[in-house]
């Protein structure tokens, strides 16, 4: 999590991952999503009011413009559970292989 304070009319341009959330604790901002790969052209400007939460629909560049002094919290998305499950499965395969090799050494001696 990261807390950012913006003054009135200040802009913040950053890359956000899908599933990230912006929590606006005070103030008012507009959130604009980039529609190109370079993050230079922004189309839709969505207003975010005090106490509002914006969930990033897809990874990409965002432009925040403060309408008045604002404070927001950026929350990165949780790690993919699927990746952890795959890691656990790979670790189990490695562990079984090591066990078999050790068992063979013990039986052969």
N, C-alpha and C positions, 0 to 999 in steps of 0.2 A: 504494500500500500504506500501511496505517496500523496502528500498534501501539497497543494499549490495555491498561492494567492495571486489573484489578478487585479490590477487597478482598472478603473473605468476606461473603456476603449482599448485596452491592452489585448494583444492576440497571442495565442499559443498554438504552434504547429508541431504535431508529433505523430508518431506511428503507434497504432494500437492494435492488439491482437483480438481476434473474434472472441466474444464472450467477456471481454473486459467491461468494467462498469465505472461510470463517473457518478459520484454522489455530490450534488451541489448543496453545501451546508448553508451558505449565505450568498446573497446577490442574485444575478441573472446573467446567463450566457447564451449564446447561440452556438450550436454544434453543426459544423458543416463537414460532410464527407467528401473525400476526393473521388472523382470519377475517372481518373487516369492513373497510369502506373507511376508517373513522376511525382504525383501529389501536388501538382501546380494548379489544377482547375477544380474548383469546388462548386457543387450545384446547390443542393438543398440545404437551407439553413433552418435547423429546428431549434425553437426556443426551449430553454431549460430553466424552470423557475426554482426559487429557493426550496430546498427539501426534495427536489426532483432527482430521479435516477435515470441515466441513459446507459443502455446496454449496447455495446458495439456489435452490429449484426454480422460484419465480416471484416477481416484484417485489412488495414489500409491507413492512409493518412487522414488525420482529423485536424480541423482548424476550429479553435475555440475563440470566440470574441466576447469579451466581457462588456455587457451593457452598463453595468455599474460594478463597483468593487465587489469581488466575489472570492469565495474560498471553496475549493473542491478537492475531493479525495479520489484518486485514481486507484482502482483495484484490478490487478491483473487476473486473468482467468486461472482457475485451478488446473493443476497438471492433469494431463489426460490419464484416466484410469486404465484405458486400454494399453497404453505404453507400459504401465507398471505391471499389468497382467502378463504382457509378452516378456518383460524382463524376468518376472518370477518363473515363467515357463522355461525360459532359456537357462536360468540358474539351476532349475531342477534337472534339466537334461545334462548339464555339466556335472552336477553333483552325482547323478547316477553313473555317468561315465567314469568319474574318479573312483567311485565305490567299486565298480566292476574291475577296474585295473588293480586296485588294492587287494580285492578278493582273490584275483588270479595269482598275484605275487605271493600271497599268504598260502594258498593251496599248492602252489608249485614248489615251495621251499620245504 
